[in-house]
């Protein structure tokens, strides 16, 4: 989805804002309906640097603050959720750029404010008839990376022996920005100049892909690609498989020459219809000479077992 300056936040994008005093407080001036509460707010607060718990959704909190302070600019993870990259913002402060000194949120109803740089270009988004100022994608991504490096936000990631947790988070973030906003590597590098460590950014971009459909797919790619290379298999993301002109499926990771593929099955694969469809796809791929292994969320939580299964799979597939 290509974003443009002036992108509207359509009704339903953010939970409806209600009058103060009703529902769950989002800021000192707005609330949201109880059905929009973040059910795991207390769990997320355990990861917060100051143990703040946010029961209201990140996008609603960001909109509420910007409605009250129209000169402020949505920063980092608050900008991310408004730009269509919402996966990482729950449990984070509302981050804004404004005049004055830096102030960290000390209460769930207050934002974290960083100084607004002179000459900064901001996009204008619209929430119904209300303009909201927001960092453009490349700058928002760089600011997210900076917030992560400063320890102001975090989230759990799968343990990987060859990569640090901070690297996994950064690549997950970059993948989703590249996929959702179509921001380019050149734009990211330009936005990061004098704002983020160039060596680290180069490392993250080398591990990143603009094709990852989801955060778990990124994690699985980071987990398996080095091992696959050692086994003589070169996995690339999002490989279409066709029978004549008909698309059979798109493999999340695959080596087209070795005809070895990997699929990540998220929650939508648990329905009866989807399981039946997956079984048909598996049979057709097998008939076409492909060997495919499917992983789910449990595979990301147990890397040693996943590596063992993947090695056995590759060796059997290449006999």
C-alpha positions in Angstrom: 0.0 0.0 0.0 1.6 3.3 -1.1 1.1 6.1 1.4 0.9 9.8 0.4 1.0 13.0 2.4 -2.5 13.8 3.4 -3.5 10.1 3.8 -6.9 10.0 5.6 -7.3 7.8 8.7 -10.6 6.3 7.6 -13.4 5.6 10.1 -12.7 2.3 11.8 -8.9 2.8 11.5 -8.8 4.0 15.1 -11.3 3.1 17.8 -14.0 5.8 18.2 -13.2 8.6 20.6 -15.8 9.4 23.3 -16.3 12.3 25.6 -14.0 12.6 28.7 -15.3 10.7 31.7 -16.7 7.8 29.8 -15.1 4.6 28.9 -11.3 4.0 29.2 -9.2 7.2 29.5 -6.8 7.7 26.6 -5.6 11.1 27.5 -6.8 13.8 30.0 -9.4 14.8 27.4 -10.5 11.7 25.5 -11.7 8.1 26.2 -12.4 5.0 24.2 -15.2 2.5 24.5 -14.4 -0.4 26.9 -14.6 -3.0 24.0 -11.5 -1.5 22.5 -9.4 -2.2 25.6 -6.0 -3.8 25.1 -6.5 -7.1 27.0 -2.8 -7.7 27.6 -2.0 -4.2 28.9 -0.7 -5.5 32.2 1.6 -8.0 30.5 3.0 -5.3 28.2 3.7 -3.1 31.2 6.3 -5.6 32.4 8.4 -4.7 29.4 7.9 -0.9 29.8 10.9 0.9 31.1 8.8 2.6 33.8 6.2 -0.2 34.1 3.4 2.0 32.7 0.3 0.1 31.6 -1.8 1.3 28.6 -5.3 -0.4 28.4 -6.2 1.8 25.4 -5.0 1.1 21.9 -1.8 2.9 20.7 -3.5 4.5 17.7 -6.4 5.9 19.7 -3.9 7.3 22.3 -1.8 9.0 19.6 -4.9 10.5 17.9 -6.2 11.8 21.2 -2.9 13.6 22.1 -2.6 15.1 18.6 -6.2 16.3 18.6 -5.5 18.2 21.8 -2.1 19.5 20.7 -2.3 20.1 16.9 1.2 21.6 16.6 2.8 18.4 17.9 4.1 15.8 15.5 3.5 12.0 15.9 6.9 10.5 16.5 8.4 7.0 16.2 6.0 4.3 17.3 3.0 6.6 17.4 3.7 7.6 13.9 4.2 4.0 12.9 0.7 2.9 14.0 -0.9 5.9 12.2 1.1 5.1 9.0 -0.2 1.5 8.9 2.6 -0.3 10.8 0.7 -1.1 14.1 2.5 -4.3 15.2 5.0 -2.8 17.5 3.2 0.2 19.1 1.0 -1.5 21.8 2.4 -0.9 25.2 4.6 2.0 24.1 4.3 5.6 25.2 2.6 8.1 22.9 5.7 9.6 21.3 5.5 13.2 20.0 7.8 15.9 18.9 7.1 19.4 20.3 8.6 22.6 21.6 10.5 22.6 24.9 12.7 20.1 26.7 12.4 16.3 26.5 9.9 14.8 28.9 9.3 11.1 29.5 5.7 10.0 30.2 5.2 9.5 33.9 1.5 8.5 33.7 -0.6 6.5 31.1 -2.4 9.7 30.2 0.7 11.8 29.3 3.0 11.5 26.3 6.8 11.3 25.9 7.9 14.5 24.2 11.1 15.0 22.3 12.2 18.4 21.0 10.9 19.2 17.5 13.9 19.9 15.2 13.9 23.1 13.2 12.9 22.7 9.6 11.5 19.2 10.1 9.0 18.1 7.3 5.9 16.5 8.6 3.0 14.9 6.8 -0.6 15.9 7.5 -3.0 13.0 8.1 -6.7 13.5 8.6 -8.8 11.9 11.3 -12.3 12.7 10.0 -12.0 16.5 9.6 -9.1 17.0 12.0 -5.6 17.4 10.7 -2.9 15.4 12.5 0.8 16.0 12.0 3.0 12.9 11.6 6.5 12.0 10.6 6.8 10.5 7.1 7.7 6.8 6.9 11.5 7.0 6.5 11.9 9.4 9.4 9.4 7.6 11.6 11.4 4.4 11.1 14.7 6.0 12.0 13.1 7.5 15.1 11.7 4.0 16.0 15.3 2.6 15.7 16.6 5.4 17.9 13.8 4.8 20.6 14.8 1.1 20.6 18.5 1.9 21.0 17.7 4.4 23.9 15.7 1.6 25.7 12.4 3.5 25.6 10.5 0.6 24.1 10.9 -3.1 23.5 8.9 -6.3 22.8 9.7 -10.0 23.1 11.4 -11.7 20.2 12.5 -15.3 19.5 15.9 -16.3 20.9 18.5 -16.8 18.2 22.0 -17.9 18.9 23.5 -16.0 16.0 21.6 -12.7 16.4 21.0 -10.4 19.3 17.5 -9.6 20.4 18.0 -5.9 19.5 19.0 -6.9 15.9 15.9 -9.1 15.5 13.7 -6.3 16.7 15.3 -3.8 14.3 15.0 -6.1 11.3 11.3 -6.9 12.2 10.6 -3.2 12.3 12.4 -2.4 9.1 10.8 -5.3 7.2 7.3 -4.1 8.1 8.0 -0.5 7.3 9.3 -1.5 3.9 6.4 -3.8 3.2 3.6 -1.6 4.4 4.8 1.9 3.4 7.1 1.0 0.4 9.8 3.1 1.9 13.1 2.4 0.1 16.6 1.6 1.4 17.8 4.9 0.0 15.2 6.9 1.8 15.9 5.1 5.1 19.7 5.8 4.7 19.1 9.4 3.9 16.7 9.9 6.8 19.2 8.2 9.2 22.1 10.4 8.2 23.5 12.1 11.4 20.6 10.6 13.3 21.4 6.9 13.7 24.6 4.7 13.7 25.4 4.1 10.0 27.2 0.8 10.7 24.3 -0.6 12.6 21.8 0.5 10.0 23.9 -1.1 7.2 23.8 -4.4 9.2 20.1 -4.2 9.7 19.3 -3.4 6.1 21.5 -6.3 4.9 19.3 -8.7 7.0 16.0 -7.0 5.9 13.6 -7.8 3.1 10.7 -5.8 1.7 8.8 -9.0 1.0 8.0 -10.3 4.5 4.3 -10.4 4.9 4.4 -10.6 8.7 6.6 -10.3 11.8 6.7 -14.1 12.4 7.8 -14.6 8.8 10.7 -12.2 9.4 11.6 -14.1 12.5 11.5 -17.5 10.7 13.7 -16.1 7.9 16.3 -14.8 10.3 16.2 -18.1 12.2 16.5 -20.5 9.2 18.4 -18.7 6.4 21.9 -19.1 7.8 21.3 -22.7 8.6 19.9 -23.3 5.2 23.0 -21.8 3.6 25.2 -24.2 5.6 23.1 -27.0 4.2 23.5 -25.9 0.6 20.0 -24.3 0.3 19.5 -20.7 -0.5 16.2 -19.5 0.8 14.6 -16.4 -0.7 11.2 -14.9 0.5 7.8 -14.9 -1.2 8.4 -17.4 -4.1 5.4 -17.9 -6.3 4.7 -21.5 -7.6 2.7 -21.8 -10.8 1.1 -24.7 -12.7 1.0 -23.3 -16.2 -0.6 -19.9 -15.8 -2.3 -20.7 -12.6 -0.8 -19.6 -9.3 -0.7 -22.6 -6.9 0.6 -20.7 -3.9 3.3 -18.3 -2.7 5.9 -19.9 -0.5 7.1 -17.8 2.4 10.7 -19.0 1.9 12.0 -21.2 -0.8 14.9 -22.3 -2.9 13.4 -22.6 -6.5 16.4 -24.7 -7.8 16.4 -27.2 -4.9 12.5 -27.1 -4.9 12.6 -26.8 -1.1 10.0 -24.5 0.6 9.1 -23.2 4.1 5.6 -21.9 5.1 4.6 -20.1 8.2 1.1 -20.9 9.3 -0.5 -18.1 11.4 -3.8 -18.2 13.3 -5.9 -18.0 10.1 -4.6 -21.4 9.1 -6.5 -23.0 12.0 -9.9 -22.9 10.4 -11.4 -25.9 8.7 -11.6 -24.3 5.3 -8.0 -23.1 5.4 -6.7 -26.5 6.6 -8.5 -28.2 3.7 -7.0 -25.6 1.3 -3.5 -26.1 2.8 -3.9 -29.9 2.4 -4.8 -29.5 -1.3 -1.8 -27.1 -1.8 0.5 -29.6 -0.1 -0.6 -32.4 -2.3 -0.2 -30.3 -5.5 3.2 -29.1 -4.5 4.3 -32.7 -3.8 3.1 -33.7 -7.2 5.1 -30.9 -8.8 8.3 -32.1 -7.1 8.4 -29.6 -4.2 9.2 -30.5 -0.6 7.6 -28.1 1.8 7.7 -27.9 5.6 5.2 -25.9 7.6 6.0 -24.1 10.9 3.8 -22.3 13.4 4.3 -20.0 16.3 5.6 -22.8 18.5 8.6 -23.2 16.2 9.7 -19.7 17.0 9.6 -20.4 20.7 11.8 -23.5 20.5 14.7 -22.7 18.2 16.8 -25.8 19.0 14.0 -28.1 18.0 13.2 -26.1 15.0 16.8 -26.2 13.7 16.9 -30.0 14.3 13.6 -30.5 12.4 14.7 -28.2 9.6 18.0 -30.0 9.1 16.3 -33.4 9.0 13.8 -32.0 6.5 16.4 -30.5 4.2 18.6 -33.6 4.2 15.6 -35.9 3.4 14.4 -33.5 0.7 17.8 -33.5 -1.1 18.4 -37.3 -1.2 
